[in-house]
Amino acid sequence: MHDIRAIRENPAAFDAALARRGLEPYSEQILALDQARRGAIAQAEAAKAAQNVASKEVGAAKARGDDAEFQRLRALVAEKKAEIASLEEDARKGDVALNTLLAEIDNLPLDDVPDGADEADNVELRRWGQPRDYDFTPVEHFEIAAIAKDMDFSTAAKLSGSRFVVLRGAVARVHRALAQFMLDLHVEEHALTEVNSPVLVRDEAMFGTNQLPKFAEDSYQTTNGWWLIPTSEVTMTNFASGEILDAASLPLRFTAHTLCFRSEAGSAGKDTTGMLRQHQFEKVEMVSITHPADSRAEHERMTRCAETVLERLGLPYRTVVLCTGDMGFGAQKTHDIEVWLPGQGRYREISSVSVCGDFQARRMNARFRPADGGKPEFVHTLNGSGVAVGRCLIAVLENGQSADGSVDLPEALHPYLLGRTRISPDGMLS
C-alpha cells in the first residue's frame, strides 16, 4: 500500500518510479480520487456546522413563538442531515476506491535496483563454489537410479493430479533432514525464532502480505473461505498486524518450516517434469520486522543466512539482484539465490530474499512506537526463503550423483541421518 501523502507531495517522483518497473503513471488518477474524497469530507463538515447552527436556533425560534422561522429551521436541519449522509457516503466510496487503487499498484524500487525489463537484465553479485566436473553425463534428479523408484510421480498423479510427488524411503528421509538442518542453522546460528504457524488463513492475512486482491488466482481457497498459504511469510509477517510494537523489541526475526500451496497459474508448460515446480511443497521461510533505518542492512543479513545454507551443504550458487522489471509486486529490492543443477546445466532459483519497506506494514497497520515516545511509525518488513526444501533436495541429489546411480550426501546432513553418508544405487541409506 502506498502513502498518499508522499504521492501528493511529489507525484512526478511516484510516476517516475513506476516507469522504472514498466508501469503507466498513476498519480493523476490517484490525486483525482483523493481530491474528490477530501472534497466530500470538507463539504460534509461544512454541512454539519450549518446543521449545528440551525439546530441551536430551532429552540430559540420556538421559544419566541416564531412558528414560520421554527418550521424553516427544522426543514433546514432535516435537509442538512440528508446532505451530510449523502456526502459521507460519497467520502466512504471515495476512500474505498482510493485504497483499492493504492493496494493494486506495485511497490516502488529502491534507487540502487538495476533498471531492466526481465530476468535477462538481472545483475550477478557474486558466485560461491565451483560446479563439479563429471566423468559421465549428469542427469536430472528424477533420472538418478538411486532415486527414481522412490520419487513417485505416477502415484501422486493418481491421488492428486499433475505437479505433485510422493517421496518414499531414503529420499523422504533426506528431504526431512534438510528441513531440520535448515531450522537448526537459522535458530542456533542466525538467532531466528522458530515458529509453528497455521497453513490456513483469513482474507485479511493474505491482503496484508499482498497476495490479495491482485493474485488470488495464484492461491487455493477452501469452501469456507480460508486460504492455503503460498508461504509462511503470510503468517509470520502478520504477527505484527494491527500492533504497535516497542522500538526496543525490533528487529523481530522468525523462521518456520511449513507446507506451502500454489496454483502455479500461468506456468503451463514450465518445469513439467520432476519436482522443481509443485502445487504442494515445503519451505523454510525467514521473516524480519525491523525499524525503517535498519531494513537495508537486514536485507543483506537475511541473504547471507540463505547463502550459508547452501555453503554448508557444499552446493555451488550465484546471487543476483533482480532488475526493476523482474521484481515481485511487493518488493523494493530482491536478491535471488540460484543453485547449480548439473542435470540441467544451469543455475535455478532456490531462494528469493526481499525488502518491502513499509508497503506491507501499511496494508496491515503494523507500527512501532519510537524510543523517544513520538507518534507511531510503520515498521519495515522483509521475507526470504531459507530455503525451499524440495529444490534443495533436487540440488543435493544432482550435485551428489555418481556414475553408478548412487548419491553422496553433504556432510552437514550426516548427523541427521544417523551417520549415513550416501544413497546406494538400490536406493538405500548407507
C-alpha positions as CSV (number, residue, x, y, z in Angstrom):
1,M,0.0,0.0,0.0
2,H,1.4,3.4,-0.9
3,D,1.5,6.6,1.2
4,I,-1.0,9.0,-0.3
5,R,0.8,11.9,1.4
6,A,4.1,11.1,-0.4
7,I,2.2,11.0,-3.7
8,R,0.6,14.4,-3.0
9,E,4.0,15.9,-2.2
10,N,5.8,14.5,-5.3
11,P,3.6,12.9,-7.9
12,A,6.3,13.1,-10.6
13,A,8.7,11.1,-8.5
14,F,6.0,8.5,-7.9
15,D,5.3,8.1,-11.6
16,A,9.0,8.0,-12.4
17,A,9.5,5.1,-10.0
18,L,6.6,3.2,-11.6
19,A,8.0,3.9,-15.0
20,R,11.2,2.1,-13.9
21,R,9.0,-1.0,-13.4
22,G,7.5,-0.6,-16.8
23,L,4.2,0.7,-15.4
24,E,2.0,3.5,-16.5
25,P,1.7,6.7,-14.4
26,Y,-1.0,6.6,-11.8
27,S,-0.6,9.9,-9.9
28,E,-3.2,11.8,-11.8
29,Q,-5.8,9.2,-11.2
30,I,-4.9,8.8,-7.6
31,L,-4.9,12.5,-6.9
32,A,-8.3,13.0,-8.6
33,L,-9.8,10.3,-6.3
34,D,-8.1,11.8,-3.3
35,Q,-9.3,15.3,-4.2
36,A,-12.9,14.1,-4.7
37,R,-12.8,12.2,-1.4
38,R,-11.3,15.2,0.5
39,G,-13.8,17.5,-1.1
40,A,-16.7,15.3,0.1
41,I,-15.3,15.3,3.6
42,A,-14.9,19.1,3.6
43,Q,-18.5,19.6,2.3
44,A,-19.8,17.1,4.9
45,E,-18.0,19.0,7.7
46,A,-19.4,22.4,6.4
47,A,-22.9,20.8,6.3
48,K,-22.5,19.6,9.9
49,A,-21.5,23.1,11.0
50,A,-24.6,24.5,9.3
51,Q,-26.8,21.8,10.9
52,N,-25.4,22.6,14.3
53,V,-26.1,26.3,14.0
54,A,-29.7,25.6,12.7
55,S,-30.3,23.1,15.5
56,K,-29.4,25.7,18.1
57,E,-31.7,28.3,16.5
58,V,-34.7,25.9,16.3
59,G,-35.2,26.1,20.0
60,A,-34.9,29.8,20.1
61,A,-37.4,30.3,17.4
62,K,-39.9,28.1,19.1
63,A,-39.4,29.9,22.5
64,R,-40.2,33.2,21.0
65,G,-43.2,31.8,19.1
66,D,-41.9,32.4,15.6
67,D,-43.6,29.4,14.0
68,A,-42.6,30.3,10.5
69,E,-38.9,30.5,11.4
70,F,-39.2,27.4,13.5
71,Q,-40.6,25.4,10.6
72,R,-37.9,26.8,8.2
73,L,-35.1,25.9,10.6
74,R,-36.5,22.4,11.3
75,A,-36.7,21.8,7.5
76,L,-33.1,23.1,7.1
77,V,-31.9,20.7,9.8
78,A,-33.6,17.8,8.1
79,E,-32.1,18.9,4.7
80,K,-28.6,19.1,6.2
81,K,-29.0,15.7,7.8
82,A,-29.7,14.2,4.4
83,E,-27.0,16.2,2.7
84,I,-24.4,15.0,5.3
85,A,-25.5,11.4,4.9
86,S,-25.0,11.6,1.1
87,L,-21.7,13.4,1.4
88,E,-20.4,10.9,3.9
89,E,-21.4,8.0,1.6
90,D,-19.5,9.8,-1.2
91,A,-16.5,10.1,1.0
92,R,-16.7,6.5,2.0
93,K,-16.9,5.3,-1.6
94,G,-14.1,7.6,-2.5
95,D,-12.0,6.2,0.3
96,V,-12.7,2.6,-0.8
97,A,-11.8,3.5,-4.4
98,L,-8.6,5.3,-3.4
99,N,-7.4,2.5,-1.1
100,T,-8.3,-0.2,-3.7
101,L,-6.2,1.6,-6.3
102,L,-3.3,2.2,-3.9
103,A,-3.3,-1.5,-2.9
104,E,-3.2,-2.7,-6.5
105,I,-0.1,-0.7,-7.6
106,D,3.4,-2.4,-7.3
107,N,5.8,-1.2,-4.7
108,L,8.4,1.3,-5.8
109,P,12.0,0.1,-6.4
110,L,14.9,1.4,-4.3
111,D,17.3,3.7,-6.1
112,D,20.1,1.0,-6.3
113,V,17.9,-1.6,-8.0
114,P,19.1,-2.0,-11.6
115,D,16.7,-1.0,-14.4
116,G,15.6,-3.7,-16.8
117,A,12.7,-5.4,-18.5
118,D,13.1,-9.1,-17.4
119,E,15.4,-11.7,-15.9
120,A,17.9,-11.1,-18.7
121,D,18.7,-7.8,-17.1
122,N,19.3,-9.1,-13.6
123,V,22.8,-8.4,-12.2
124,E,25.0,-11.0,-10.7
125,L,26.5,-10.0,-7.4
126,R,28.7,-13.0,-6.6
127,R,29.3,-16.7,-7.0
128,W,30.3,-19.4,-4.5
129,G,31.6,-22.8,-5.2
130,Q,32.8,-24.5,-8.4
131,P,30.5,-26.7,-10.3
132,R,31.9,-30.2,-10.3
133,D,33.5,-31.9,-13.3
134,Y,31.9,-35.2,-14.0
135,D,33.4,-38.1,-15.9
136,F,29.9,-39.0,-17.0
137,T,26.9,-37.1,-18.2
138,P,24.9,-36.0,-15.1
139,V,21.2,-36.5,-15.2
140,E,18.3,-34.7,-13.6
141,H,17.2,-35.7,-10.1
142,F,14.3,-37.9,-11.2
143,E,16.5,-39.9,-13.5
144,I,19.1,-40.9,-10.9
145,A,19.0,-44.6,-10.4
146,A,19.1,-44.5,-6.6
147,I,16.2,-42.0,-6.6
148,A,13.8,-43.0,-9.5
149,K,11.8,-45.7,-7.7
150,D,11.1,-43.6,-4.6
151,M,10.3,-40.3,-6.3
152,D,6.9,-41.4,-7.4
153,F,5.0,-39.0,-9.7
154,S,2.6,-41.6,-11.1
155,T,1.1,-42.4,-7.7
156,A,0.9,-38.7,-6.9
157,A,-0.9,-38.1,-10.2
158,K,-3.4,-40.8,-9.3
159,L,-4.0,-39.2,-6.0
160,S,-3.9,-35.6,-6.8
161,G,-3.1,-34.8,-10.4
162,S,-0.1,-33.2,-12.0
163,R,2.6,-31.3,-10.1
164,F,2.5,-33.5,-7.1
165,V,5.0,-36.1,-5.9
166,V,5.2,-39.0,-3.4
167,L,8.6,-39.4,-1.7
168,R,9.5,-42.7,0.0
169,G,12.4,-44.3,1.8
170,A,15.8,-42.6,1.7
171,V,14.6,-39.7,-0.5
172,A,11.8,-38.8,2.0
173,R,14.3,-39.1,4.9
174,V,16.9,-36.8,3.2
175,H,14.0,-34.3,2.5
176,R,13.1,-34.3,6.2
177,A,16.8,-34.0,7.2
178,L,17.2,-30.9,5.0
179,A,14.3,-29.1,6.7
180,Q,15.7,-30.0,10.1
181,F,19.2,-28.9,9.2
182,M,17.9,-25.5,7.9
183,L,15.8,-24.8,11.0
184,D,18.7,-25.7,13.4
185,L,21.1,-23.5,11.5
186,H,18.7,-20.5,11.5
187,V,17.8,-20.9,15.2
188,E,21.2,-21.7,16.6
189,E,23.5,-19.6,14.5
190,H,21.3,-16.9,12.9
191,A,19.2,-16.1,16.0
192,L,15.9,-16.5,14.3
193,T,12.9,-17.6,16.5
194,E,11.3,-20.8,15.3
195,V,7.6,-20.7,14.6
196,N,5.0,-23.4,14.0
197,S,2.1,-21.5,12.4
198,P,-1.2,-22.3,10.6
199,V,-1.4,-23.0,6.9
200,L,-5.0,-21.8,6.7
201,V,-5.5,-18.0,7.0
202,R,-8.2,-15.4,6.5
203,D,-8.5,-12.9,3.7
204,E,-7.0,-10.2,5.9
205,A,-3.7,-12.0,6.3
206,M,-3.4,-12.6,2.6
207,F,-4.2,-9.0,1.9
208,G,-1.6,-7.9,4.4
209,T,1.2,-9.6,2.5
210,N,-0.2,-8.6,-0.8
211,Q,-1.4,-11.9,-2.1
212,L,-4.9,-10.4,-2.3
213,P,-6.7,-9.0,-4.1
214,K,-4.4,-9.0,-7.2
215,F,-3.0,-12.5,-7.0
216,A,-6.0,-14.5,-5.8
217,E,-5.7,-17.0,-8.7
218,D,-2.2,-18.0,-7.6
219,S,-3.5,-19.5,-4.3
220,Y,-6.1,-22.0,-3.2
221,Q,-9.2,-21.2,-1.1
222,T,-11.3,-23.6,0.9
223,T,-15.1,-23.7,0.6
224,N,-15.5,-21.9,3.9
225,G,-13.2,-19.0,2.9
226,W,-9.8,-19.9,4.4
227,W,-6.8,-19.6,2.1
228,L,-4.0,-22.2,2.0
229,I,-0.8,-20.2,2.4
230,P,1.6,-19.9,-0.5
231,T,4.4,-19.3,2.0
232,S,4.7,-18.8,5.8
233,E,5.7,-15.2,5.1
234,V,1.9,-14.7,5.2
235,T,1.5,-15.9,8.8
236,M,4.8,-14.6,10.3
237,T,4.6,-11.1,8.8
238,N,1.0,-10.8,10.0
239,F,2.2,-11.4,13.6
240,A,2.6,-7.6,13.6
241,S,-0.8,-6.8,12.0
242,G,-2.7,-4.1,13.9
243,E,0.1,-3.9,16.5
244,I,2.1,-1.0,17.9
245,L,5.5,-2.5,18.9
246,D,8.1,-1.1,21.2
247,A,11.1,0.1,19.2
248,A,13.3,-1.8,21.6
249,S,11.8,-5.1,20.5
250,L,12.9,-4.6,16.9
251,P,14.1,-6.4,14.9
252,L,11.7,-9.4,15.2
253,R,13.2,-12.4,13.3
254,F,11.3,-15.6,12.6
255,T,11.7,-18.8,10.8
256,A,9.2,-21.6,10.0
257,H,9.1,-24.9,8.1
258,T,5.7,-25.4,6.6
259,L,3.7,-26.9,3.7
260,C,3.1,-24.3,1.0
261,F,0.5,-24.3,-1.7
262,R,0.5,-22.5,-5.1
263,S,-1.8,-23.0,-8.1
264,E,1.1,-22.1,-10.4
265,A,-1.3,-20.1,-12.5
266,G,0.3,-19.0,-15.7
267,S,3.1,-21.7,-15.5
268,A,1.6,-24.1,-18.1
269,G,4.5,-25.9,-19.9
270,K,7.1,-24.7,-17.4
271,D,9.2,-27.4,-15.5
272,T,6.6,-30.1,-16.1
273,T,9.0,-32.9,-15.3
274,G,10.5,-33.6,-11.9
275,M,9.6,-31.8,-8.7
276,L,11.0,-28.3,-9.4
277,R,7.6,-26.7,-9.6
278,Q,4.9,-28.2,-7.5
279,H,1.4,-27.3,-6.3
280,Q,2.3,-28.5,-2.8
281,F,5.8,-28.1,-1.4
282,E,7.8,-27.4,1.7
283,K,9.8,-24.3,2.6
284,V,11.8,-23.0,5.4
285,E,10.9,-19.3,5.4
286,M,12.5,-16.3,7.1
287,V,10.7,-13.1,8.1
288,S,12.1,-9.9,9.7
289,I,10.2,-7.0,11.0
290,T,12.5,-4.0,11.5
291,H,13.0,-0.3,12.3
292,P,13.0,1.6,8.9
293,A,16.6,2.6,9.4
294,D,17.7,-1.0,9.6
295,S,15.9,-2.7,6.8
296,R,18.6,-2.4,4.1
297,A,21.2,-4.0,6.4
298,E,18.7,-6.6,7.4
299,H,18.2,-7.5,3.7
300,E,21.9,-8.2,3.4
301,R,21.9,-10.2,6.6
302,M,19.0,-12.4,5.5
303,T,20.6,-13.0,2.1
304,R,23.7,-14.3,4.0
305,C,21.5,-16.6,6.1
306,A,20.2,-18.2,3.0
307,E,23.6,-18.4,1.3
308,T,25.0,-20.1,4.3
309,V,22.5,-22.9,4.0
310,L,23.9,-23.7,0.5
311,E,27.5,-23.2,1.6
312,R,27.2,-25.7,4.5
313,L,25.7,-28.2,2.0
314,G,28.5,-27.6,-0.5
315,L,26.2,-26.5,-3.2
316,P,27.5,-24.0,-5.8
317,Y,25.3,-21.0,-6.2
318,R,25.2,-17.5,-7.5
319,T,23.4,-14.4,-6.1
320,V,21.7,-11.9,-8.3
321,V,19.9,-8.7,-7.7
322,L,16.6,-8.6,-9.7
323,C,16.1,-5.7,-12.1
324,T,13.0,-3.5,-11.8
325,G,11.1,-5.5,-14.4
326,D,11.6,-8.8,-12.7
327,M,10.9,-8.0,-9.1
328,G,7.8,-9.2,-7.3
329,F,4.8,-7.0,-6.7
330,G,5.5,-6.1,-3.0
331,A,9.3,-5.9,-3.2
332,Q,11.5,-2.8,-3.1
333,K,14.6,-4.9,-3.8
334,T,15.1,-8.6,-4.2
335,H,18.1,-10.9,-4.1
336,D,17.7,-14.3,-5.8
337,I,20.0,-17.1,-4.9
338,E,20.3,-19.6,-7.7
339,V,21.8,-23.1,-7.1
340,W,23.7,-25.0,-9.7
341,L,21.8,-28.0,-11.1
342,P,24.2,-30.2,-13.1
343,G,21.3,-32.2,-14.6
344,Q,20.0,-29.0,-16.3
345,G,23.5,-27.5,-16.7
346,R,22.4,-24.2,-15.3
347,Y,21.6,-22.2,-12.1
348,R,18.0,-22.2,-10.9
349,E,16.4,-20.1,-8.2
350,I,16.2,-21.6,-4.7
351,S,15.7,-18.6,-2.6
352,S,14.3,-15.1,-3.0
353,V,15.0,-12.5,-0.3
354,S,13.1,-9.2,-0.5
355,V,12.9,-6.0,1.5
356,C,9.4,-4.5,1.2
357,G,9.8,-1.2,3.2
358,D,6.5,-0.1,4.7
359,F,4.5,-1.4,1.8
360,Q,3.1,-4.4,3.7
361,A,3.0,-2.6,7.0
362,R,0.6,0.0,5.7
363,R,-1.7,-2.8,4.4
364,M,-1.8,-4.5,7.9
365,N,-1.3,-1.3,10.0
366,A,1.8,-2.7,11.7
367,R,3.6,0.1,13.6
368,F,6.2,0.7,16.3
369,R,6.5,3.5,18.9
370,P,9.8,5.4,18.6
371,A,12.1,5.3,21.6
372,D,11.6,9.0,22.2
373,G,7.8,8.4,22.6
374,G,6.8,10.1,19.4
375,K,4.0,9.3,17.0
376,P,3.8,5.6,16.0
377,E,5.5,4.8,12.6
378,F,5.2,2.0,10.2
379,V,7.7,-0.9,10.5
380,H,9.6,-2.3,7.6
381,T,9.1,-6.0,6.6
382,L,11.4,-8.5,4.9
383,N,11.0,-12.1,3.8
384,G,13.1,-14.8,2.2
385,S,13.4,-18.5,1.6
386,G,15.9,-20.1,3.9
387,V,15.5,-22.2,1.6
388,A,12.9,-24.1,-0.5
389,V,13.3,-27.7,0.8
390,G,12.2,-29.6,-2.4
391,R,14.5,-27.5,-4.6
392,C,17.3,-28.0,-2.1
393,L,16.7,-31.8,-2.3
394,I,17.0,-31.6,-6.1
395,A,20.3,-29.8,-5.8
396,V,21.7,-32.2,-3.2
397,L,20.7,-35.2,-5.3
398,E,22.0,-33.8,-8.7
399,N,25.3,-32.5,-7.3
400,G,26.0,-35.6,-5.3
401,Q,25.2,-38.2,-8.0
402,S,27.8,-40.8,-9.2
403,A,28.1,-42.8,-12.4
404,D,26.7,-45.9,-10.7
405,G,23.5,-44.1,-9.8
406,S,24.3,-43.6,-6.2
407,V,24.3,-40.2,-4.4
408,D,26.9,-38.9,-1.9
409,L,25.2,-36.7,0.7
410,P,26.6,-33.5,2.2
411,E,28.5,-33.8,5.4
412,A,26.2,-31.4,7.1
413,L,23.3,-33.9,6.8
414,H,25.2,-36.9,8.2
415,P,24.2,-36.3,11.9
416,Y,20.5,-36.0,10.8
417,L,20.8,-39.4,9.0
418,L,22.4,-41.3,12.0
419,G,25.8,-41.2,10.3
420,R,24.8,-42.4,6.9
421,T,26.6,-40.7,4.1
422,R,25.1,-41.8,0.8
423,I,22.2,-43.3,-1.0
424,S,23.3,-46.6,-2.6
425,P,22.3,-47.5,-6.2
426,D,19.5,-49.6,-4.9
427,G,18.0,-46.6,-3.1
428,M,19.1,-47.4,0.5
429,L,20.8,-45.1,3.0
430,S,24.2,-46.4,3.9
